[in-house]
């Protein structure tokens, strides 16, 4: 299993995490944030809701 850490919860960070999960659902993806909550824009909602 591959592990990926993304630094930053902006639209770009969340989009990258979503794309990685689309390409390989078995990949463990972590997003590091400066604060407690990522940017829950339209592209981030599926990632947030899927856990």
SERO-295719 format. One line per 10 residues: number of its first residue (from 1); their letters; for each residue x, y, z of C-alpha. Coordinates in nm, 3 decimals, decimal comma. Example, Ala and Ser with C-alpha at 12.3 -4.5 7.8 and 13.67 -1.06 7.14 Angstrom:
2
1> as> 1,230/-0,450/0,780 ~ 1,367/-0,106/0,714
end
This chain:
51
1> xxxxxxxxxx> 0,000/0,000/0,000 ~ 0,128/0,342/-0,095 ~ 0,111/0,636/0,149 ~ 0,090/1,002/0,042 ~ 0,103/1,317/0,254 ~ -0,034/1,639/0,104 ~ 0,061/1,965/0,272 ~ -0,218/2,220/0,253 ~ -0,596/2,189/0,257 ~ -0,671/2,444/-0,013
11> xxxxxxxxxx> -0,859/2,357/-0,331 ~ -0,537/2,230/-0,490 ~ -0,449/2,004/-0,196 ~ -0,796/1,854/-0,172 ~ -0,813/1,809/-0,551 ~ -0,479/1,627/-0,544 ~ -0,602/1,398/-0,269 ~ -0,921/1,320/-0,462 ~ -0,729/1,245/-0,780 ~ -0,488/1,013/-0,600
21> xxxxxxxxxx> -0,780/0,821/-0,449 ~ -0,949/0,800/-0,790 ~ -0,636/0,650/-0,947 ~ -0,571/0,401/-0,664 ~ -0,835/0,363/-0,390 ~ -0,595/0,156/-0,177 ~ -0,357/0,451/-0,134 ~ -0,354/0,602/0,213 ~ -0,385/0,980/0,171 ~ -0,326/1,229/0,453
31> xxxxxxxxxx> -0,376/1,605/0,424 ~ -0,182/1,828/0,665 ~ -0,349/2,159/0,750 ~ -0,239/2,481/0,913 ~ -0,566/2,497/1,106 ~ -0,834/2,252/1,217 ~ -1,055/2,262/0,907 ~ -0,972/2,218/0,537 ~ -1,131/2,429/0,265 ~ -1,462/2,249/0,203
41> xxxxxxxxxx> -1,534/2,379/-0,142 ~ -1,727/2,187/-0,405 ~ -1,423/1,974/-0,491 ~ -1,353/1,898/-0,125 ~ -1,697/1,781/-0,019 ~ -1,670/1,426/-0,161 ~ -1,334/1,379/0,012 ~ -1,472/1,506/0,344 ~ -1,789/1,298/0,324 ~ -1,602/0,979/0,228
51> x> -1,378/1,010/0,533
end
